[in-house]
């Protein structure tokens, strides 16, 4: 029972830290363009290196 007095506050602290990092990521624009990366991988923008 004594271990719960440490684990519950620790879990709440870790959850609050995760929430703070997630909110920071939202505000800094980490999730602004989810479709851009998916479509950029399909584009062929390699330079002509002459070896092929």
C-alpha positions as CSV (number, residue, x, y, z in Angstrom):
1,X,0.0,0.0,0.0
2,X,2.9,2.3,0.7
3,X,4.1,2.0,-2.9
4,X,0.9,3.5,-4.2
5,X,1.7,6.7,-2.4
6,X,4.7,7.0,-4.8
7,X,3.3,5.5,-8.0
8,X,0.1,7.5,-8.2
9,X,1.8,10.9,-8.0
10,X,4.5,9.7,-10.3
11,X,2.0,8.6,-12.9
12,X,0.2,11.9,-12.6
13,X,3.5,13.8,-13.0
14,X,4.5,11.7,-16.1
15,X,1.0,12.2,-17.6
16,X,1.3,16.0,-17.0
17,X,4.7,16.1,-18.6
18,X,3.4,14.2,-21.7
19,X,0.5,16.6,-22.0
20,X,2.9,19.6,-21.7
21,X,5.1,18.2,-24.4
22,X,2.2,17.4,-26.6
23,X,0.7,20.9,-26.2
24,X,4.2,22.4,-27.1
25,X,4.3,20.3,-30.2
26,X,0.8,21.5,-31.3
27,X,1.7,25.1,-30.8
28,X,5.1,24.9,-32.5
29,X,3.5,23.5,-35.7
30,X,4.7,19.9,-35.6
31,X,1.3,18.6,-36.9
32,X,0.5,21.3,-39.5
33,X,1.0,19.3,-42.7
34,X,0.4,15.6,-42.3
35,X,-0.4,15.1,-46.0
36,X,2.7,16.9,-47.2
37,X,5.2,14.2,-46.2
38,X,2.9,11.5,-47.5
39,X,2.8,13.1,-51.0
40,X,6.5,14.2,-51.0
41,X,7.7,10.6,-50.8
42,X,5.9,9.8,-54.1
43,X,7.6,12.7,-56.0
44,X,10.7,11.9,-58.0
45,X,13.0,14.8,-57.4
46,X,16.4,13.1,-57.6
47,X,19.2,14.8,-59.4
48,X,20.5,13.2,-62.6
49,X,23.7,11.7,-61.2
50,X,24.7,10.1,-64.5
51,X,25.6,6.7,-63.0
52,X,22.3,5.1,-63.8
